[in-house]
Amino acid sequence: MIPVGEMVFVDTNVMLGATDEGRGTHQACERIISQSTLVSWCLVTSQQVLREYLVVATRPQPQNGLGMSASQALSNVNELLRFVSLLDPEPRQWGVLESLVRNKRLTGKRIHDANIVACMQTHAVDHLLTDNPGDFEGIGSLTIWTSLKLNDALN
């Protein structure tokens, strides 16, 4: 279980799950986000995640998006930010990302995931909530939770 007071970084797919009733993880994601304060976790995220959310939320459904208007998507983000704090960008994050890319020999899409890890490391966040745990394998030493696993832990 995540200790009281710990920061938990929330990935894009969990935010999408919380707002998309058609996802199998919807109830788990929504419950974790809305009840995090009851178990005294501090949910956090980054500008990158919010940007990724907006991209998917406003992309047409036939192109694997949610088909929302920009105002609907922004409204969802503002609602999520009632429960999830936005981490400030850190100048040293670039150096951490550069080191991860170089040392782990990361390329392509994995650099997006490495940037999340770099953000987490510069803010001393050890716990990651994601429904794509494989995306983060071998990038950094994290405690990775899926929404279903963390939801079960709430029971």
C-alpha positions as CSV (number, residue, x, y, z in Angstrom):
1,M,0.0,0.0,0.0
2,I,1.1,3.6,-0.5
3,P,2.0,5.2,2.8
4,V,0.0,8.2,4.1
5,G,1.3,11.5,2.7
6,E,3.1,10.0,-0.3
7,M,3.0,11.7,-3.6
8,V,1.6,9.6,-6.5
9,F,2.2,10.7,-10.1
10,V,-0.9,10.2,-12.2
11,D,-0.3,9.2,-15.9
12,T,-2.4,10.3,-18.8
13,N,-4.3,7.0,-19.3
14,V,-5.6,7.1,-15.7
15,M,-7.0,10.6,-16.3
16,L,-8.5,9.4,-19.5
17,G,-10.0,6.4,-17.7
18,A,-11.5,8.7,-15.0
19,T,-13.4,10.7,-17.6
20,D,-14.2,8.1,-20.3
21,E,-17.1,5.9,-19.0
22,G,-16.4,3.4,-21.9
23,R,-13.1,2.3,-20.5
24,G,-12.9,-0.8,-18.4
25,T,-10.9,1.1,-15.8
26,H,-13.3,4.0,-15.5
27,Q,-14.7,3.2,-12.1
28,A,-11.3,2.4,-10.6
29,C,-9.7,5.5,-12.0
30,E,-12.5,7.7,-10.9
31,R,-12.6,6.2,-7.4
32,I,-8.8,6.6,-6.9
33,I,-8.8,10.2,-7.9
34,S,-11.9,11.2,-6.0
35,Q,-10.9,9.3,-2.8
36,S,-7.2,10.0,-2.7
37,T,-7.6,12.6,0.0
38,L,-9.4,10.1,2.2
39,V,-6.3,8.0,2.3
40,S,-4.0,11.0,2.4
41,W,-2.2,10.5,-0.8
42,C,-1.1,13.6,-2.8
43,L,-1.8,13.0,-6.4
44,V,0.4,14.9,-8.8
45,T,1.0,15.2,-12.5
46,S,2.9,17.3,-15.1
47,Q,2.1,19.7,-17.9
48,Q,3.1,16.9,-20.3
49,V,0.4,14.7,-19.0
50,L,-2.3,17.4,-19.2
51,R,-1.2,18.2,-22.8
52,E,-1.4,14.5,-23.7
53,Y,-4.9,14.3,-22.1
54,L,-6.1,17.2,-24.3
55,V,-4.7,15.6,-27.4
56,V,-6.5,12.3,-26.9
57,A,-9.7,13.9,-25.5
58,T,-10.1,16.2,-28.5
59,R,-9.1,13.7,-31.2
60,P,-12.0,12.2,-33.1
61,Q,-13.3,8.9,-31.9
62,P,-12.5,7.1,-35.2
63,Q,-8.9,8.1,-34.6
64,N,-8.8,6.5,-31.1
65,G,-9.8,9.7,-29.3
66,L,-12.7,10.7,-27.2
67,G,-14.2,13.2,-29.6
68,M,-14.6,16.0,-27.1
69,S,-14.7,19.7,-27.9
70,A,-11.8,21.8,-26.6
71,S,-14.0,23.3,-23.9
72,Q,-15.2,19.9,-22.7
73,A,-11.7,18.6,-22.5
74,L,-10.5,21.8,-20.7
75,S,-13.4,21.5,-18.3
76,N,-12.4,17.9,-17.5
77,V,-8.8,19.0,-16.9
78,N,-9.9,21.7,-14.5
79,E,-12.1,19.2,-12.6
80,L,-9.2,16.7,-12.4
81,L,-6.9,19.5,-11.0
82,R,-9.3,19.8,-8.0
83,F,-7.8,16.4,-7.0
84,V,-4.4,16.3,-8.7
85,S,-1.7,18.9,-8.1
86,L,0.4,20.2,-11.0
87,L,4.1,19.9,-10.5
88,D,6.1,23.0,-11.5
89,P,8.6,22.5,-14.3
90,E,12.2,22.1,-12.8
91,P,15.2,23.4,-14.8
92,R,17.2,20.4,-13.7
93,Q,14.6,18.0,-15.3
94,W,16.4,18.4,-18.6
95,G,19.6,17.0,-17.2
96,V,17.8,14.1,-15.6
97,L,16.1,13.3,-18.9
98,E,19.3,13.6,-20.9
99,S,21.0,11.2,-18.5
100,L,18.1,8.7,-18.8
101,V,18.1,8.8,-22.6
102,R,21.8,8.4,-22.8
103,N,22.3,5.7,-20.1
104,K,19.2,3.7,-21.0
105,R,19.7,4.2,-24.7
106,L,16.1,5.4,-25.1
107,T,14.6,6.4,-28.5
108,G,11.3,7.5,-30.0
109,K,8.1,7.3,-27.9
110,R,10.0,6.0,-24.8
111,I,11.5,9.5,-24.4
112,H,8.0,10.8,-23.5
113,D,7.8,8.2,-20.8
114,A,11.4,9.0,-19.7
115,N,10.4,12.7,-19.4
116,I,7.7,11.7,-16.9
117,V,10.3,9.7,-14.9
118,A,12.6,12.7,-15.0
119,C,9.8,14.9,-13.7
120,M,9.1,12.4,-10.9
121,Q,12.8,12.1,-10.0
122,T,13.3,15.9,-9.8
123,H,10.3,16.1,-7.5
124,A,11.2,13.0,-5.4
125,V,8.0,11.1,-6.4
126,D,8.5,7.4,-6.2
127,H,4.9,6.1,-7.0
128,L,3.5,6.1,-10.5
129,L,-0.2,5.4,-11.2
130,T,-0.4,4.2,-14.9
131,D,-2.4,1.6,-16.8
132,N,0.5,1.1,-19.2
133,P,3.2,-0.2,-16.8
134,G,5.3,-1.7,-19.6
135,D,5.9,1.8,-20.9
136,F,8.1,2.5,-17.9
137,E,10.0,-0.7,-17.6
138,G,13.7,-0.2,-17.3
139,I,13.6,3.6,-17.2
140,G,13.9,4.3,-13.5
141,S,13.3,2.7,-10.1
142,L,9.7,3.4,-9.5
143,T,6.8,1.7,-7.6
144,I,4.3,1.3,-10.4
145,W,0.6,0.9,-9.7
146,T,-2.2,0.2,-12.1
147,S,-5.6,1.6,-11.4
148,L,-7.2,-1.8,-10.8
149,K,-4.4,-2.9,-8.5
150,L,-4.5,0.4,-6.5
151,N,-8.3,0.3,-6.4
152,D,-8.2,-3.2,-4.9
153,A,-5.7,-1.9,-2.3
154,L,-8.3,0.8,-1.3
155,N,-10.7,-2.0,-0.2
